[in-house]
Every structure is written in structure tokens, then in C-alpha cells.
Amino acid sequence: MPVTESAPTLIQSVQRALHLVEAVSARHGRARAKELARDLGLSLPTTYHLLRTLTHEGYLKRLDDGSYVLGPTLLQVATQDRMAATLARARPAMTGLRDELRSPVYLAAYVDGEINVVEIVDSAKAPSIDLWVGMHDSAHATALGKCILSALTDEERQDYLARHPLHALTRRTVTNRTVLESEIGRGLPIARDQEEYALGVKCIAAPVVTQDFLGAVAVARGPEQSPRSKEIEVIPALTRAAQRIQRSMALAE
């Protein structure tokens, strides 16, 4: 039959590979080759051929007992997809906060034991501040990092601090671990960075914590930007935005 727009060309081997991944998932994430061949009506040689390819690419993983489970590549894709959906839910509140305070807005998250900035909402009138040192090496010197560290369990926070030296980024940076832990304590409602990350840069952050997300949202002001809002005005707006983001994420979980 001739190929038309209503009858697209389908690659059967790709279809079979995708169905194999689905079949593994359907068996509670773990299955043997014979089970998969039977489930999909495939010959065993064809099943093994597809399984070797999927394992090589990381979409499946073969265990020592010969069974197959979902692989790291597939899990990474799923994680990225969840993060994209999370950011989409956060952007409206971040945009509203940017427009209200005329300041760039940042969202950071704790993922797999690391703290990273995952989204920035800025504009020509509220340009973002250059993050000249990555969050991996500067969480202790930022409002975002301190806010997230404060929300971690004692064990998680001790593990993070043991793996990340407290580098001095400015003369204001806290490099003494005891002093830092005394400042962040537990459940910090608002965290501040008073030129600890970069001279002239000040930042305020509020926590965003749900069942599946641990992070913080922050506004920053650089040396070239004259303050338009006092802290007493910034904190309520920031807190409202954090709560709005948190509610939006929680509803989707």
C-alpha cells in the first residue's frame, strides 16, 4: 500500500523496542526475556536482540540473575520530564514576582544530593545577575543555598557540607561551618545573602517544599540596580510567591 500522510511509515523494530520497555514497566519494573517474549508475542532471539540494544543504550539494565529492569537513561529522561513540568508550574508565580518587584527571580532545587539553580525569570528591565560561581561551589554563600540547606534533614545537611568546602567568595562569606550551621538552623523561613556571593549583590530567598520537591525561590539585586523595594515589602511578596509555587506543585503531585 502506498505511503500517505494518513498512513505514516512505522519502523517495526522501534515499535517493538518501545513495547519491550513498556512490558518491563508493566511487570512492576522487572522481567525476564522469556516473559517479555511471551507478553509481546515475539520470538526469543528477536527479544534478546532488542534487549541487548536497549541495555547498551541504558534504557534497560540487565541484573545478575538475568532479569531486566528500567535503566538509567530512561530514568534520567523521566526525571527531566518531571522537572520540566515542575518549572512550567512555577513560572507564572515567578513572573508575577519579577513584575511586582522589578527584580530577577531564581528557583533552586535539591536533586540527587546537589543544589542547583533550575530556573531564572528575568527581563530587559530586570536582568539576571551573572552567576560567576556555580551553585555547586557556592550554596553556603547564597540565600537560595542556605534556605535549602535549612530545609534538609540533619543527616542530609551534614552529608552536603562534608562534600562541599566553604569557599570564601567575598570578605563577607561565612566560611566557618559552626557559624553557618548556627545561622541556617532548621526550617529557616527566610534566608539572606548580604554580599556573601558577590560584592554589591544582595538576595532574599523563601523555601518551596512539597512531597516531591525541595527548593527555594529568591529575588536578587545587583550593584548596578538601585533598590526599588525595601526588604519589608520584598519579604511578603516573596513569601506569597513561594506559597503559590508550592500549592501549584502540590496539586500536581
C-alpha positions, 0 to 999 in steps of 0.5 A, a space after each residue: 500500500 502506498 505511503 500517505 500522510 494518513 498512513 505514516 511509515 512505522 519502523 517495526 523494530 522501534 515499535 517493538 523496542 518501545 513495547 519491550 520497555 513498556 512490558 518491563 514497566 508493566 511487570 512492576 519494573 522487572 522481567 525476564 526475556 522469556 516473559 517479555 517474549 511471551 507478553 509481546 508475542 515475539 520470538 526469543 532471539 528477536 527479544 534478546 536482540 532488542 534487549 541487548 540494544 536497549 541495555 547498551 543504550 541504558 534504557 534497560 539494565 540487565 541484573 545478575 540473575 538475568 532479569 531486566 529492569 528500567 535503566 538509567 537513561 530512561 530514568 534520567 529522561 523521566 526525571 527531566 520530564 518531571 522537572 520540566 513540568 515542575 518549572 512550567 508550574 512555577 513560572 507564572 508565580 515567578 513572573 508575577 514576582 519579577 513584575 511586582 518587584 522589578 527584580 530577577 527571580 531564581 528557583 533552586 532545587 535539591 536533586 540527587 544530593 546537589 543544589 542547583 539553580 533550575 530556573 531564572 525569570 528575568 527581563 530587559 528591565 530586570 536582568 539576571 545577575 551573572 552567576 560567576 560561581 556555580 551553585 555547586 561551589 557556592 550554596 553556603 554563600 547564597 540565600 537560595 543555598 542556605 534556605 535549602 540547606 535549612 530545609 534538609 534533614 540533619 543527616 542530609 545537611 551534614 552529608 552536603 557540607 562534608 562534600 562541599 568546602 566553604 569557599 570564601 567568595 567575598 570578605 563577607 562569606 561565612 566560611 566557618 561551618 559552626 557559624 553557618 550551621 548556627 545561622 541556617 538552623 532548621 526550617 529557616 523561613 527566610 534566608 539572606 545573602 548580604 554580599 556573601 556571593 558577590 560584592 554589591 549583590 544582595 538576595 532574599 530567598 523563601 523555601 518551596 517544599 512539597 512531597 516531591 520537591 525541595 527548593 527555594 525561590 529568591 529575588 536578587 539585586 545587583 550593584 548596578 540596580 538601585 533598590 526599588 523595594 525595601 526588604 519589608 515589602 520584598 519579604 511578603 511578596 516573596 513569601 506569597 510567591 513561594 506559597 503559590 509555587 508550592 500549592 501549584 506543585 502540590 496539586 500536581 503531585 
